[in-house]
Amino acid sequence: MTTPDGVPAEDDAREFPGDPDAPNAEETALVVVQTALADRPGVLPTARGMSHFGEHSLGWLAIGALGALTSRRHRRDWLTMMVGTFAAHAAAVVIKRVVRRPRPHHPDIAINVGTPSKLSFPSAHATSTTAAALLMARATGSKLPWLVVAPMALSRMVLGVHYPSDVAAGAVVGAGVAAVTARISDRLDGDQR
């Protein structure tokens, strides 16, 4: 195809590449989550509270310590929960430093909380929360702790600090670390008997 002056026309896609500022699929997902939830009463304060609670997995470690102090019968399980939670957080930090994915920064995404690093993948909050929840379920004999995983993952997106794939990967890593930690704990317990 040529222009009226006889010069070959460029491919339309190259001439008009689209809006370079348009959000990609994950950025669009964050905008949708924030649009649907962030303005609802109590959502942002709750998400920020969850963020502070889960920072460096300190809230989960405090719960584990409380469980270990108050439940002599299940002390080993609570200590296992603490070890697994800390290991999950550490794994997330190592993976972040290898992958080096920057946090969301599109102008349509509101960043609603501060973060200790600029690295995004995986979400350490989702990783440590998943490990803590699975190991707390083991310590308590109840599946109720599993219910905290989805709200923590969603809170990271409401706050605009993680992509959906960050929280999904964090949950997978956390579940894997919890499973390995529980297996090692069981093996050590069996060796001591």
CORJOUR-V14969 format. One record per backbone hydrogen bond with DSSP energy under -0.5 kcal/mol. NH is the residue of the N-H (numbers start at 0). CO is the residue of the C=O. If there is no record, write none. Layout:
NH/CO  NH/CO
This chain:
2/6  5/2  8/0  13/10  14/10  15/11  19/17  21/18  27/23  28/24  29/25  30/26  31/27  32/28  33/29  34/30  35/31  36/32  37/33  38/33  39/36  42/39  43/37  43/39  45/41  46/42  47/43  48/44  49/45  50/46  51/47  52/48  53/49  54/50  56/53  57/54  58/52  60/56  61/57  62/58  63/59  64/60  65/61  66/62  67/63  68/64  69/65  70/66  71/69  74/71  77/73  78/74  79/75  80/76  81/77  82/78  83/79  84/80  85/81  86/82  87/83  88/84  89/85  90/86  91/87  92/88  93/89  94/90  95/91  96/92  97/93  98/94  99/95  102/117  108/105  109/107  111/109  111/158  119/100  121/119  122/165  123/121  126/122  127/123  128/124  129/125  130/126  131/127  132/128  133/129  134/130  135/131  136/132  137/133  138/134  139/135  140/136  141/136  145/142  146/143  147/144  148/145  149/145  150/146  151/147  152/148  153/149  154/150  155/151  156/152  156/153  157/153  158/154  159/156  160/155  161/155  165/162  166/162  167/163  168/164  169/165  170/166  171/167  172/168  173/169  174/170  175/171  176/172  177/173  178/174  179/175  180/176  181/177  182/178  183/179  184/180  185/181  186/182  187/183  188/184  189/185  190/186  191/187  192/188  192/189
